[in-house]
Structures are given as C-alpha cells and as structure tokens.
Amino acid sequence: MSAAELDNPAFQDNDLAREWFEARIWPDGPKCPHCGSFGEGVTRMFGKKHRPGCFQCNACREQFTVTVGTVMERSKIPLHIWLKAMYLLSASKKGMSTHQLHRMLGVSLKSTWFLIHRIREAMREPFFGTQMGGFRKPVQADETFVGRRTSRAGEVRQRGYARRCPGGGSGRL
Ligand SMILES: [Zn+2]
C-alpha cells in the first residue's frame, strides 16, 4: 500500500467515513435495517438530539444509522478508524501484527484487538476473499466486507438496542 492511499480523507474523518459506508451499504439510499423501507419511507434526522447519520423509518418508527447490522454496530470506535483498519487488514498481504496496526491506527491496544477480532469475523464470510480482491472496487465488496450480520440482527433487536439510533461511530473513543 502506498502512502498516498493512506492519505484518503475518509481515513481521517468520522463523517467522511460514515458517508463512505453509506454510499457502499446503501447504493440506492438509506434503507431501514428493521423492515426494509427505503426512499420516502425513511427520514433523515437533524438537530442536536440526533447523531449525524441518524435516520427514522416512517413505517416501523425505528431509528437507525448505517452501522446497524454490521460489524461496527454498537462500537464507540470512530468510523474512520474502522475504515482504515479494514483497509490495512485487507491490503496487507503478509498480515499485520496487532502492534503494527495499533501504531498505524493510533488507538489503544484494547481497541485494536477489538477491531481485529470483529473484522476477521467479517472476513470469514463466504466469498470474502474473492470479493475483497480490490479495495479500489469496493462497491461489490463492501456489502460483504462490513458484513451485515443478518443472523444476529433479530437478536440485537430483541435486546432493545434499536431505539435512539444504535450503531457505531459516535466519534469518541
Ligand atoms: Zn422500518
């Protein structure tokens, strides 16, 4: 990987990274992860009460962000750190040690371990290897990459996290 690739602004800024994930996960616009409504069925929430990137579903009234149902869900690690970690872990052919990643990301070792664990879990999904062939062609790759965890979505919902815009990327560590 080149230094230029690591200069990607989406690796430095939580909002840019969120927009990056939104564009990949929702190529046709925001979609409710709970009932599948989209288009005019969802409303973007504005104002201080709502986290940026928060949407409300007009059909089921649940609020959501792009991270719901992905490996980033309910993590406090900023989204640009997630994106950079995913990039580094997938772009490094020889693999990357925890300490290397820790240094490159500038987050705690504990956060680094967490990221590696979650991202590797997503990377085990079928077809991940072939689809991840090119990070530069992420449109096809990222649905798998960020791993919508369909089998666990129900479980998460039952625990009642669906209210108040669950999901990762609050921008705080
Ligand atoms: Zn809905």
Backbone and ligand atoms as CSV (ligand in chain L), in Angstrom:
chain,resi,resn,atom,element,x,y,z
A,1,MET,N,N,0.858,-1.198,0.000
A,1,MET,CA,C,0.000,0.000,0.000
A,1,MET,C,C,0.891,1.244,0.000
A,2,SER,N,N,0.470,2.244,-0.650
A,2,SER,CA,C,1.299,3.449,-0.740
A,2,SER,C,C,0.852,4.483,0.283
A,3,ALA,N,N,1.743,5.416,0.523
A,3,ALA,CA,C,1.406,6.487,1.462
A,3,ALA,C,C,0.210,7.283,0.944
A,4,ALA,N,N,0.144,7.437,-0.377
A,4,ALA,CA,C,-0.956,8.195,-0.963
A,4,ALA,C,C,-2.307,7.558,-0.634
A,5,GLU,N,N,-2.338,6.222,-0.658
A,5,GLU,CA,C,-3.597,5.551,-0.342
A,5,GLU,C,C,-4.013,5.803,1.108
A,6,LEU,N,N,-3.018,5.900,1.969
A,6,LEU,CA,C,-3.328,6.143,3.379
A,6,LEU,C,C,-3.734,7.587,3.648
A,7,ASP,N,N,-3.553,8.441,2.653
A,7,ASP,CA,C,-3.974,9.838,2.778
A,7,ASP,C,C,-5.460,10.030,2.534
A,8,ASN,N,N,-6.124,8.976,2.189
A,8,ASN,CA,C,-7.566,9.057,1.938
A,8,ASN,C,C,-8.271,9.833,3.055
A,9,PRO,N,N,-8.963,10.926,2.725
A,9,PRO,CA,C,-9.607,11.748,3.767
A,9,PRO,C,C,-10.623,10.960,4.598
A,10,ALA,N,N,-11.181,9.917,4.017
A,10,ALA,CA,C,-12.151,9.112,4.768
A,10,ALA,C,C,-11.485,8.328,5.896
A,11,PHE,N,N,-10.159,8.237,5.885
A,11,PHE,CA,C,-9.438,7.587,6.984
A,11,PHE,C,C,-9.176,8.557,8.134
A,12,GLN,N,N,-9.475,9.835,7.906
A,12,GLN,CA,C,-9.145,10.846,8.918
A,12,GLN,C,C,-10.377,11.448,9.584
A,13,ASP,N,N,-11.536,11.219,9.008
A,13,ASP,CA,C,-12.702,11.980,9.435
A,13,ASP,C,C,-13.916,11.061,9.585
A,14,ASN,N,N,-14.504,11.099,10.761
A,14,ASN,CA,C,-15.621,10.204,11.060
A,14,ASN,C,C,-16.800,10.409,10.099
A,15,ASP,N,N,-17.129,11.662,9.807
A,15,ASP,CA,C,-18.277,11.928,8.929
A,15,ASP,C,C,-18.015,11.467,7.498
A,16,LEU,N,N,-16.799,11.704,7.040
A,16,LEU,CA,C,-16.469,11.258,5.680
A,16,LEU,C,C,-16.523,9.729,5.585
A,17,ALA,N,N,-16.020,9.089,6.636
A,17,ALA,CA,C,-16.055,7.627,6.640
A,17,ALA,C,C,-17.502,7.126,6.676
A,18,ARG,N,N,-18.335,7.811,7.460
A,18,ARG,CA,C,-19.737,7.407,7.518
A,18,ARG,C,C,-20.381,7.525,6.133
A,19,GLU,N,N,-20.089,8.631,5.463
A,19,GLU,CA,C,-20.641,8.805,4.118
A,19,GLU,C,C,-20.124,7.724,3.162
A,20,TRP,N,N,-18.882,7.348,3.372
A,20,TRP,CA,C,-18.301,6.283,2.551
A,20,TRP,C,C,-19.085,4.978,2.754
A,21,PHE,N,N,-19.324,4.643,4.028
A,21,PHE,CA,C,-20.071,3.413,4.313
A,21,PHE,C,C,-21.508,3.520,3.793
A,22,GLU,N,N,-22.111,4.685,3.966
A,22,GLU,CA,C,-23.492,4.863,3.489
A,22,GLU,C,C,-23.587,4.630,1.988
A,23,ALA,N,N,-22.618,5.179,1.260
A,23,ALA,CA,C,-22.644,5.037,-0.199
A,23,ALA,C,C,-22.485,3.576,-0.618
A,24,ARG,N,N,-21.706,2.825,0.152
A,24,ARG,CA,C,-21.474,1.418,-0.213
A,24,ARG,C,C,-22.583,0.506,0.279
A,25,ILE,N,N,-23.042,0.740,1.481
A,25,ILE,CA,C,-24.048,-0.159,2.036
A,25,ILE,C,C,-25.431,0.158,1.466
A,26,TRP,N,N,-25.652,1.421,1.191
A,26,TRP,CA,C,-26.953,1.850,0.648
A,26,TRP,C,C,-26.769,2.515,-0.720
A,27,PRO,N,N,-26.391,1.759,-1.731
A,27,PRO,CA,C,-26.185,2.394,-3.039
A,27,PRO,C,C,-27.451,3.065,-3.561
A,28,ASP,N,N,-28.621,2.615,-3.104
A,28,ASP,CA,C,-29.877,3.219,-3.571
A,28,ASP,C,C,-30.497,4.132,-2.525
A,29,GLY,N,N,-29.719,4.550,-1.547
A,29,GLY,CA,C,-30.253,5.417,-0.499
A,29,GLY,C,C,-30.513,4.639,0.772
A,30,PRO,N,N,-30.719,5.360,1.880
A,30,PRO,CA,C,-30.881,4.710,3.182
A,30,PRO,C,C,-32.031,3.712,3.190
A,31,LYS,N,N,-31.800,2.615,3.875
A,31,LYS,CA,C,-32.788,1.545,3.926
A,31,LYS,C,C,-32.920,1.086,5.368
A,32,CYS,N,N,-34.134,0.967,5.851
A,32,CYS,CA,C,-34.361,0.542,7.240
A,32,CYS,C,C,-33.874,-0.893,7.433
A,33,PRO,N,N,-32.949,-1.125,8.389
A,33,PRO,CA,C,-32.447,-2.474,8.611
A,33,PRO,C,C,-33.455,-3.360,9.332
A,34,HIS,N,N,-34.535,-2.738,9.823
A,34,HIS,CA,C,-35.518,-3.498,10.589
A,34,HIS,C,C,-36.637,-4.027,9.707
A,35,CYS,N,N,-37.131,-3.186,8.793
A,35,CYS,CA,C,-38.261,-3.631,7.973
A,35,CYS,C,C,-38.026,-3.456,6.481
A,36,GLY,N,N,-36.897,-2.878,6.102
A,36,GLY,CA,C,-36.576,-2.791,4.680
A,36,GLY,C,C,-37.159,-1.588,3.960
A,37,SER,N,N,-37.812,-0.676,4.651
A,37,SER,CA,C,-38.333,0.526,3.995
A,37,SER,C,C,-37.192,1.380,3.460
A,38,PHE,N,N,-37.459,2.078,2.380
A,38,PHE,CA,C,-36.423,2.959,1.830
A,38,PHE,C,C,-37.101,4.102,1.085
A,39,GLY,N,N,-36.298,4.920,0.462
A,39,GLY,CA,C,-36.835,6.057,-0.296
A,39,GLY,C,C,-37.588,6.997,0.622
A,40,GLU,N,N,-38.827,7.303,0.272
A,40,GLU,CA,C,-39.601,8.227,1.092
A,40,GLU,C,C,-40.044,7.581,2.401
A,41,GLY,N,N,-39.772,6.305,2.546
A,41,GLY,CA,C,-40.130,5.604,3.780
A,41,GLY,C,C,-39.200,5.901,4.942
A,42,VAL,N,N,-38.093,6.556,4.660
A,42,VAL,CA,C,-37.177,6.909,5.754
A,42,VAL,C,C,-36.866,8.407,5.746
A,43,THR,N,N,-36.679,8.949,6.942
A,43,THR,CA,C,-36.442,10.378,7.099
A,43,THR,C,C,-35.111,10.600,7.789
A,44,ARG,N,N,-34.309,11.476,7.247
A,44,ARG,CA,C,-33.057,11.823,7.924
A,44,ARG,C,C,-33.366,12.717,9.119
A,45,MET,N,N,-32.738,12.430,10.253
A,45,MET,CA,C,-32.983,13.198,11.468
A,45,MET,C,C,-31.910,14.266,11.617
A,46,PHE,N,N,-32.347,15.456,11.919
A,46,PHE,CA,C,-31.393,16.551,12.096
A,46,PHE,C,C,-31.446,17.041,13.534
A,47,GLY,N,N,-30.524,17.899,13.871
A,47,GLY,CA,C,-30.581,18.546,15.170
A,47,GLY,C,C,-29.657,17.913,16.179
A,48,LYS,N,N,-29.491,18.614,17.292
A,48,LYS,CA,C,-28.522,18.202,18.303
A,48,LYS,C,C,-28.895,16.902,18.998
A,49,LYS,N,N,-30.199,16.602,19.011
A,49,LYS,CA,C,-30.619,15.404,19.713
A,49,LYS,C,C,-30.181,14.146,18.975
A,50,HIS,N,N,-29.885,14.311,17.697
A,50,HIS,CA,C,-29.599,13.131,16.897
A,50,HIS,C,C,-28.160,13.107,16.425
A,51,ARG,N,N,-27.638,11.945,16.462
A,51,ARG,CA,C,-26.300,11.721,15.946
A,51,ARG,C,C,-26.316,11.937,14.424
A,52,PRO,N,N,-25.269,12.499,13.872
A,52,PRO,CA,C,-25.230,12.628,12.410
A,52,PRO,C,C,-25.361,11.244,11.767
A,53,GLY,N,N,-26.093,11.188,10.699
A,53,GLY,CA,C,-26.263,9.904,10.018
A,53,GLY,C,C,-27.398,9.080,10.591
A,54,CYS,N,N,-28.222,9.748,11.423
A,54,CYS,CA,C,-29.355,9.046,12.028
A,54,CYS,C,C,-30.586,9.170,11.127
A,55,PHE,N,N,-31.271,8.075,10.931
A,55,PHE,CA,C,-32.498,8.064,10.136
A,55,PHE,C,C,-33.631,7.473,10.958
A,56,GLN,N,N,-34.844,7.885,10.598
A,56,GLN,CA,C,-36.000,7.240,11.217
A,56,GLN,C,C,-36.851,6.604,10.131
A,57,CYS,N,N,-37.310,5.405,10.425
A,57,CYS,CA,C,-38.176,4.700,9.487
A,57,CYS,C,C,-39.622,5.153,9.719
A,58,ASN,N,N,-40.282,5.571,8.657
A,58,ASN,CA,C,-41.665,6.028,8.786
A,58,ASN,C,C,-42.630,4.866,8.983
A,59,ALA,N,N,-42.203,3.687,8.598
A,59,ALA,CA,C,-43.081,2.522,8.704
A,59,ALA,C,C,-43.022,1.899,10.095
A,60,CYS,N,N,-41.816,1.538,10.550
A,60,CYS,CA,C,-41.735,0.834,11.837
A,60,CYS,C,C,-41.294,1.763,12.966
A,61,ARG,N,N,-40.987,3.022,12.642
A,61,ARG,CA,C,-40.628,4.059,13.612
A,61,ARG,C,C,-39.289,3.821,14.291
A,62,GLU,N,N,-38.547,2.836,13.875
A,62,GLU,CA,C,-37.223,2.622,14.453
A,62,GLU,C,C,-36.253,3.663,13.900
A,63,GLN,N,N,-35.259,4.003,14.734
A,63,GLN,CA,C,-34.194,4.867,14.244
A,63,GLN,C,C,-32.970,4.007,13.974
A,64,PHE,N,N,-32.186,4.436,13.025
A,64,PHE,CA,C,-31.013,3.636,12.675
A,64,PHE,C,C,-29.920,4.489,12.038
A,65,THR,N,N,-28.719,3.957,12.086
A,65,THR,CA,C,-27.592,4.518,11.327
A,65,THR,C,C,-27.080,3.399,10.424
A,66,VAL,N,N,-26.119,3.741,9.601
A,66,VAL,CA,C,-25.616,2.781,8.625
A,66,VAL,C,C,-24.916,1.591,9.282
A,67,THR,N,N,-24.529,1.730,10.528
A,67,THR,CA,C,-23.767,0.650,11.157
A,67,THR,C,C,-24.645,-0.464,11.734
A,68,VAL,N,N,-25.943,-0.238,11.810
A,68,VAL,CA,C,-26.821,-1.269,12.377
A,68,VAL,C,C,-26.723,-2.527,11.532
A,69,GLY,N,N,-26.466,-3.660,12.185
A,69,GLY,CA,C,-26.365,-4.930,11.478
A,69,GLY,C,C,-24.995,-5.187,10.871
A,70,THR,N,N,-24.048,-4.304,11.119
A,70,THR,CA,C,-22.692,-4.543,10.606
A,70,THR,C,C,-21.751,-4.835,11.769
A,71,VAL,N,N,-20.529,-5.180,11.446
A,71,VAL,CA,C,-19.541,-5.453,12.496
A,71,VAL,C,C,-19.240,-4.218,13.332
A,72,MET,N,N,-19.631,-3.063,12.843
A,72,MET,CA,C,-19.354,-1.813,13.573
A,72,MET,C,C,-20.444,-1.465,14.576
A,73,GLU,N,N,-21.513,-2.238,14.551
A,73,GLU,CA,C,-22.649,-1.893,15.390
A,73,GLU,C,C,-22.266,-1.820,16.869
A,74,ARG,N,N,-22.764,-0.771,17.516
A,74,ARG,CA,C,-22.605,-0.568,18.956
A,74,ARG,C,C,-21.158,-0.419,19.396
A,75,SER,N,N,-20.292,-0.073,18.472
A,75,SER,CA,C,-18.912,0.199,18.846
A,75,SER,C,C,-18.743,1.702,18.988
A,76,LYS,N,N,-17.898,2.092,19.919
A,76,LYS,CA,C,-17.647,3.525,20.099
A,76,LYS,C,C,-16.450,3.991,19.287
A,77,ILE,N,N,-15.836,3.063,18.610
A,77,ILE,CA,C,-14.667,3.422,17.795
A,77,ILE,C,C,-15.139,4.220,16.574
A,78,PRO,N,N,-14.500,5.351,16.309
A,78,PRO,CA,C,-14.933,6.174,15.170
A,78,PRO,C,C,-14.875,5.398,13.850
A,79,LEU,N,N,-15.747,5.779,12.950
A,79,LEU,CA,C,-15.865,5.020,11.700
A,79,LEU,C,C,-14.629,5.135,10.813
A,80,HIS,N,N,-13.921,6.270,10.899
A,80,HIS,CA,C,-12.735,6.357,10.046
A,80,HIS,C,C,-11.637,5.412,10.525
A,81,ILE,N,N,-11.652,5.111,11.828
A,81,ILE,CA,C,-10.699,4.122,12.347
A,81,ILE,C,C,-11.080,2.719,11.849
A,82,TRP,N,N,-12.367,2.452,11.860
A,82,TRP,CA,C,-12.839,1.164,11.312
A,82,TRP,C,C,-12.414,1.008,9.856
A,83,LEU,N,N,-12.678,2.057,9.107
A,83,LEU,CA,C,-12.394,2.001,7.675
A,83,LEU,C,C,-10.901,1.790,7.431
A,84,LYS,N,N,-10.102,2.513,8.173
A,84,LYS,CA,C,-8.657,2.388,7.991
A,84,LYS,C,C,-8.180,0.996,8.416
A,85,ALA,N,N,-8.719,0.499,9.511
A,85,ALA,CA,C,-8.339,-0.839,9.978
A,85,ALA,C,C,-8.735,-1.899,8.946
A,86,MET,N,N,-9.934,-1.759,8.375
A,86,MET,CA,C,-10.376,-2.709,7.350
A,86,MET,C,C,-9.449,-2.653,6.145
A,87,TYR,N,N,-9.097,-1.447,5.794
A,87,TYR,CA,C,-8.209,-1.275,4.649
A,87,TYR,C,C,-6.853,-1.919,4.917
A,88,LEU,N,N,-6.286,-1.595,6.062
A,88,LEU,CA,C,-4.947,-2.105,6.380
A,88,LEU,C,C,-4.944,-3.627,6.472
A,89,LEU,N,N,-5.968,-4.178,7.108
A,89,LEU,CA,C,-6.003,-5.627,7.276
A,89,LEU,C,C,-6.216,-6.338,5.946
A,90,SER,N,N,-6.951,-5.709,5.035
A,90,SER,CA,C,-7.189,-6.383,3.758
A,90,SER,C,C,-6.083,-6.109,2.752
A,91,ALA,N,N,-5.414,-4.981,2.884
A,91,ALA,CA,C,-4.406,-4.613,1.888
A,91,ALA,C,C,-3.042,-5.229,2.198
A,92,SER,N,N,-2.846,-5.623,3.447
A,92,SER,CA,C,-1.548,-6.145,3.829
A,92,SER,C,C,-1.496,-7.647,3.543
A,93,LYS,N,N,-0.740,-8.021,2.549
A,93,LYS,CA,C,-0.720,-9.429,2.102
A,93,LYS,C,C,-0.083,-10.342,3.138
A,94,LYS,N,N,0.917,-9.835,3.829
A,94,LYS,CA,C,1.623,-10.682,4.782
A,94,LYS,C,C,0.933,-10.695,6.141
A,95,GLY,N,N,-0.125,-9.975,6.240
A,95,GLY,CA,C,-0.775,-9.875,7.537
A,95,GLY,C,C,-0.114,-8.783,8.346
A,96,MET,N,N,-0.776,-8.379,9.375
A,96,MET,CA,C,-0.275,-7.252,10.142
A,96,MET,C,C,-0.402,-7.593,11.616
A,97,SER,N,N,0.649,-7.317,12.361
A,97,SER,CA,C,0.596,-7.638,13.777
A,97,SER,C,C,-0.285,-6.633,14.509
A,98,THR,N,N,-0.722,-7.054,15.673
A,98,THR,CA,C,-1.550,-6.182,16.489
A,98,THR,C,C,-0.813,-4.880,16.796
A,99,HIS,N,N,0.477,-4.999,17.095
A,99,HIS,CA,C,1.236,-3.797,17.454
A,99,HIS,C,C,1.424,-2.854,16.277
A,100,GLN,N,N,1.639,-3.448,15.103
A,100,GLN,CA,C,1.754,-2.630,13.888
A,100,GLN,C,C,0.467,-1.843,13.653
A,101,LEU,N,N,-0.629,-2.547,13.733
A,101,LEU,CA,C,-1.921,-1.915,13.484
A,101,LEU,C,C,-2.209,-0.842,14.550
A,102,HIS,N,N,-1.909,-1.189,15.781
A,102,HIS,CA,C,-2.058,-0.277,16.908
A,102,HIS,C,C,-1.304,1.028,16.642
A,103,ARG,N,N,-0.100,0.921,16.157
A,103,ARG,CA,C,0.689,2.125,15.863
A,103,ARG,C,C,0.098,2.895,14.689
A,104,MET,N,N,-0.297,2.194,13.662
A,104,MET,CA,C,-0.795,2.874,12.467
A,104,MET,C,C,-2.147,3.528,12.690
A,105,LEU,N,N,-2.936,2.933,13.571
A,105,LEU,CA,C,-4.275,3.496,13.813
A,105,LEU,C,C,-4.254,4.576,14.888
A,106,GLY,N,N,-3.290,4.477,15.777
A,106,GLY,CA,C,-3.230,5.448,16.863
A,106,GLY,C,C,-4.353,5.286,17.878
A,107,VAL,N,N,-4.852,4.078,18.029
A,107,VAL,CA,C,-5.850,3.819,19.073
A,107,VAL,C,C,-5.258,2.840,20.091
A,108,SER,N,N,-5.951,2.642,21.183
A,108,SER,CA,C,-5.421,1.785,22.248
A,108,SER,C,C,-5.273,0.348,21.754
A,109,LEU,N,N,-4.438,-0.407,22.446
A,109,LEU,CA,C,-4.279,-1.818,22.108
A,109,LEU,C,C,-5.593,-2.566,22.259
A,110,LYS,N,N,-6.334,-2.188,23.278
A,110,LYS,CA,C,-7.619,-2.851,23.510
A,110,LYS,C,C,-8.559,-2.636,22.313
A,111,SER,N,N,-8.601,-1.381,21.840
A,111,SER,CA,C,-9.433,-1.097,20.670
A,111,SER,C,C,-8.917,-1.836,19.444
A,112,THR,N,N,-7.595,-1.931,19.335
A,112,THR,CA,C,-7.003,-2.622,18.183
A,112,THR,C,C,-7.397,-4.097,18.191
A,113,TRP,N,N,-7.322,-4.738,19.342
A,113,TRP,CA,C,-7.720,-6.139,19.447
A,113,TRP,C,C,-9.183,-6.319,19.054
A,114,PHE,N,N,-9.982,-5.428,19.543
A,114,PHE,CA,C,-11.412,-5.484,19.239
A,114,PHE,C,C,-11.649,-5.378,17.724
A,115,LEU,N,N,-10.993,-4.401,17.109
A,115,LEU,CA,C,-11.139,-4.203,15.657
A,115,LEU,C,C,-10.722,-5.454,14.890
A,116,ILE,N,N,-9.572,-6.003,15.263
A,116,ILE,CA,C,-9.065,-7.182,14.548
A,116,ILE,C,C,-10.052,-8.336,14.683
A,117,HIS,N,N,-10.528,-8.528,15.876
A,117,HIS,CA,C,-11.461,-9.628,16.122
A,117,HIS,C,C,-12.716,-9.478,15.270
A,118,ARG,N,N,-13.304,-8.300,15.293
A,118,ARG,CA,C,-14.546,-8.065,14.544
A,118,ARG,C,C,-14.340,-8.159,13.027
A,119,ILE,N,N,-13.247,-7.567,12.570
A,119,ILE,CA,C,-13.013,-7.527,11.125
A,119,ILE,C,C,-12.686,-8.930,10.603
A,120,ARG,N,N,-11.912,-9.684,11.376
A,120,ARG,CA,C,-11.603,-11.064,10.944
A,120,ARG,C,C,-12.863,-11.901,10.905
A,121,GLU,N,N,-13.744,-11.656,11.832
A,121,GLU,CA,C,-15.019,-12.375,11.846
A,121,GLU,C,C,-15.763,-12.101,10.531
A,122,ALA,N,N,-15.775,-10.842,10.116
A,122,ALA,CA,C,-16.452,-10.489,8.860
A,122,ALA,C,C,-15.723,-11.074,7.661
A,123,MET,N,N,-14.404,-11.166,7.759
A,123,MET,CA,C,-13.618,-11.666,6.630
A,123,MET,C,C,-13.800,-13.152,6.413
A,124,ARG,N,N,-14.320,-13.838,7.398
A,124,ARG,CA,C,-14.538,-15.276,7.233
A,124,ARG,C,C,-15.800,-15.581,6.434
A,125,GLU,N,N,-16.589,-14.569,6.174
A,125,GLU,CA,C,-17.820,-14.775,5.423
A,125,GLU,C,C,-17.494,-15.382,4.056
A,126,PRO,N,N,-18.382,-16.237,3.535
A,126,PRO,CA,C,-18.139,-16.814,2.216
A,126,PRO,C,C,-17.918,-15.714,1.174
A,127,PHE,N,N,-17.073,-15.973,0.229
A,127,PHE,CA,C,-16.819,-15.092,-0.909
A,127,PHE,C,C,-15.999,-13.863,-0.528
A,128,PHE,N,N,-15.698,-13.744,0.728
A,128,PHE,CA,C,-14.979,-12.535,1.126
A,128,PHE,C,C,-13.662,-12.404,0.367
A,129,GLY,N,N,-12.925,-13.527,0.297
A,129,GLY,CA,C,-11.608,-13.497,-0.331
A,129,GLY,C,C,-11.660,-12.968,-1.751
A,130,THR,N,N,-12.551,-13.511,-2.550
A,130,THR,CA,C,-12.597,-13.079,-3.945
A,130,THR,C,C,-13.151,-11.665,-4.048
A,131,GLN,N,N,-14.154,-11.367,-3.296
A,131,GLN,CA,C,-14.745,-10.040,-3.424
A,131,GLN,C,C,-13.817,-8.950,-2.930
A,132,MET,N,N,-12.958,-9.339,-1.987
A,132,MET,CA,C,-12.074,-8.319,-1.453
A,132,MET,C,C,-10.845,-8.114,-2.305
A,133,GLY,N,N,-10.812,-8.774,-3.455
A,133,GLY,CA,C,-9.647,-8.666,-4.326
A,133,GLY,C,C,-9.239,-7.232,-4.578
A,134,GLY,N,N,-10.182,-6.353,-4.704
A,134,GLY,CA,C,-9.811,-4.967,-4.959
A,134,GLY,C,C,-10.553,-4.004,-4.068
A,135,PHE,N,N,-9.825,-3.424,-3.168
A,135,PHE,CA,C,-10.446,-2.409,-2.316
A,135,PHE,C,C,-10.806,-1.194,-3.146
A,136,ARG,N,N,-10.144,-1.079,-4.299
A,136,ARG,CA,C,-10.451,0.073,-5.153
A,136,ARG,C,C,-11.768,-0.095,-5.870
A,137,LYS,N,N,-12.285,-1.302,-5.862
A,137,LYS,CA,C,-13.608,-1.520,-6.461
A,137,LYS,C,C,-14.563,-1.943,-5.350
A,138,PRO,N,N,-14.749,-1.076,-4.416
A,138,PRO,CA,C,-15.420,-1.508,-3.178
A,138,PRO,C,C,-16.922,-1.680,-3.290
A,139,VAL,N,N,-17.497,-1.269,-4.401
A,139,VAL,CA,C,-18.953,-1.299,-4.460
A,139,VAL,C,C,-19.495,-2.709,-4.270
A,140,GLN,N,N,-18.838,-3.656,-4.961
A,140,GLN,CA,C,-19.306,-5.035,-4.800
A,140,GLN,C,C,-18.820,-5.620,-3.483
A,141,ALA,N,N,-17.675,-5.163,-3.076
A,141,ALA,CA,C,-17.015,-5.813,-1.952
A,141,ALA,C,C,-17.674,-5.516,-0.617
A,142,ASP,N,N,-18.164,-4.329,-0.450
A,142,ASP,CA,C,-18.379,-3.895,0.913
A,142,ASP,C,C,-19.630,-4.398,1.601
A,143,GLU,N,N,-20.581,-4.832,0.804
A,143,GLU,CA,C,-21.743,-5.437,1.441
A,143,GLU,C,C,-21.269,-6.609,2.302
A,144,THR,N,N,-20.320,-7.372,1.747
A,144,THR,CA,C,-19.757,-8.483,2.488
A,144,THR,C,C,-18.733,-7.990,3.490
A,145,PHE,N,N,-17.993,-7.028,3.074
A,145,PHE,CA,C,-16.895,-6.519,3.872
A,145,PHE,C,C,-17.361,-6.073,5.251
A,146,VAL,N,N,-18.356,-5.238,5.253
A,146,VAL,CA,C,-18.814,-4.742,6.530
A,146,VAL,C,C,-19.821,-5.699,7.138
A,147,GLY,N,N,-20.073,-6.790,6.436
A,147,GLY,CA,C,-20.751,-7.944,6.994
A,147,GLY,C,C,-22.079,-7.673,7.662
A,148,ARG,N,N,-23.112,-7.432,6.902
A,148,ARG,CA,C,-24.441,-7.366,7.509
A,148,ARG,C,C,-24.686,-8.697,8.201
A,149,ARG,N,N,-24.833,-8.656,9.499
A,149,ARG,CA,C,-24.933,-9.905,10.232
A,149,ARG,C,C,-26.399,-10.273,10.384
A,150,THR,N,N,-26.958,-10.716,9.269
A,150,THR,CA,C,-28.401,-10.965,9.230
A,150,THR,C,C,-28.852,-11.925,10.314
A,151,SER,N,N,-28.009,-12.950,10.591
A,151,SER,CA,C,-28.438,-13.953,11.554
A,151,SER,C,C,-28.535,-13.365,12.956
A,152,ARG,N,N,-27.820,-12.278,13.180
A,152,ARG,CA,C,-27.818,-11.724,14.538
A,152,ARG,C,C,-28.695,-10.482,14.669
A,153,ALA,N,N,-29.204,-10.029,13.542
A,153,ALA,CA,C,-29.961,-8.786,13.594
A,153,ALA,C,C,-31.143,-8.912,14.552
A,154,GLY,N,N,-31.834,-10.073,14.479
A,154,GLY,CA,C,-33.005,-10.283,15.326
A,154,GLY,C,C,-32.635,-10.254,16.790
A,155,GLU,N,N,-31.533,-10.882,17.060
A,155,GLU,CA,C,-31.054,-10.975,18.435
A,155,GLU,C,C,-30.791,-9.563,18.997
A,156,VAL,N,N,-30.155,-8.750,18.186
A,156,VAL,CA,C,-29.835,-7.399,18.612
A,156,VAL,C,C,-31.114,-6.619,18.876
A,157,ARG,N,N,-32.066,-6.769,17.978
A,157,ARG,CA,C,-33.322,-6.032,18.109
A,157,ARG,C,C,-34.057,-6.417,19.398
A,158,GLN,N,N,-34.052,-7.711,19.678
A,158,GLN,CA,C,-34.787,-8.163,20.862
A,158,GLN,C,C,-34.221,-7.559,22.146
A,159,ARG,N,N,-32.936,-7.295,22.120
A,159,ARG,CA,C,-32.323,-6.740,23.321
A,159,ARG,C,C,-32.676,-5.268,23.513
A,160,GLY,N,N,-33.361,-4.735,22.531
A,160,GLY,CA,C,-33.871,-3.385,22.714
A,160,GLY,C,C,-32.876,-2.289,22.433
A,161,TYR,N,N,-31.891,-2.569,21.568
A,161,TYR,CA,C,-30.925,-1.533,21.239
A,161,TYR,C,C,-31.409,-0.652,20.098
A,162,ALA,N,N,-32.570,-1.004,19.566
A,162,ALA,CA,C,-32.971,-0.355,18.324
A,162,ALA,C,C,-33.332,1.116,18.519
A,163,ARG,N,N,-33.739,1.484,19.696
A,163,ARG,CA,C,-34.125,2.876,19.939
A,163,ARG,C,C,-32.898,3.784,20.000
A,164,ARG,N,N,-33.121,5.024,19.832
A,164,ARG,CA,C,-32.076,6.037,19.989
A,164,ARG,C,C,-30.850,5.796,19.126
A,165,CYS,N,N,-31.109,5.436,17.903
A,165,CYS,CA,C,-30.034,5.359,16.929
A,165,CYS,C,C,-28.846,4.529,17.374
A,166,PRO,N,N,-29.005,3.238,17.394
A,166,PRO,CA,C,-27.876,2.402,17.754
A,166,PRO,C,C,-26.853,2.426,16.636
A,167,GLY,N,N,-25.722,1.890,16.905
A,167,GLY,CA,C,-24.698,1.786,15.885
A,167,GLY,C,C,-23.416,2.403,16.355
A,168,GLY,N,N,-22.402,2.213,15.588
A,168,GLY,CA,C,-21.074,2.660,15.999
A,168,GLY,C,C,-20.785,4.047,15.504
A,169,GLY,N,N,-19.579,4.436,15.753
A,169,GLY,CA,C,-19.091,5.668,15.159
A,169,GLY,C,C,-19.587,6.934,15.805
A,170,SER,N,N,-19.616,6.947,17.093
A,170,SER,CA,C,-20.029,8.165,17.766
A,170,SER,C,C,-18.938,9.227,17.667
A,171,GLY,N,N,-17.755,8.780,17.270
A,171,GLY,CA,C,-16.660,9.737,17.145
A,171,GLY,C,C,-15.848,9.838,18.418
A,172,ARG,N,N,-16.243,9.101,19.449
A,172,ARG,CA,C,-15.485,9.121,20.698
A,172,ARG,C,C,-14.817,7.777,20.886
A,173,LEU,N,N,-13.730,7.788,21.569
A,173,LEU,CA,C,-13.069,6.510,21.866
A,173,LEU,C,C,-13.282,6.159,23.318
L,1,ZN,ZN,ZN,-38.515,0.178,9.353
